[in-house]
């Protein structure tokens, strides 16, 4: 009897995983992502990914979804960008819609950082880890994380260009 319950549960879980498929992001979140060629030398690499709630964010965030959702993340859009002049440079942009984006900003990464004025409501450069430079900011109900690898010494300048485009678009959203 117990074995059949376990088997039934496994079948339900397998069926649920098999039916998972990428979902297009809402127009608002997708509209914040820079377009191909908008930032000189960078273009989208593949399609963007979108997740909503714990179930939708889990396959994308690889173990981090629970923390983000617990802190108020409702949905997220994810996009990688490749550099034409610098093939080793890669940027990942993640934008979350949240109940309280400021809370995500303050609590998801409470480590050392450098404040960066002029982007969103508050922005910071995070401590460089493993050859990556990170920048995050929040504006209204949106929290953005940007990571670049392989583009030293201009890494922060590249992230700032992306962040300014995203922030400008978020600012124009009613």
Secondary structure, DSSP 4 states (H G I P E B T S, - for coil): -HHHHHHHHHHHHHHHHHT----PPPHHHHHTSPPTTTSTTEEEEEEEEEEEHHHHHHHHHTT-HHHHHHTTEEEEEEEEEEESS-TT-EEEEEEEEES-HHHHHHHH--S-EEE-TTSSSEEEEEEEETTEEEEEEEETTEEEEEEEES-TTSHHHHHHHHHHHHHHHHHH--
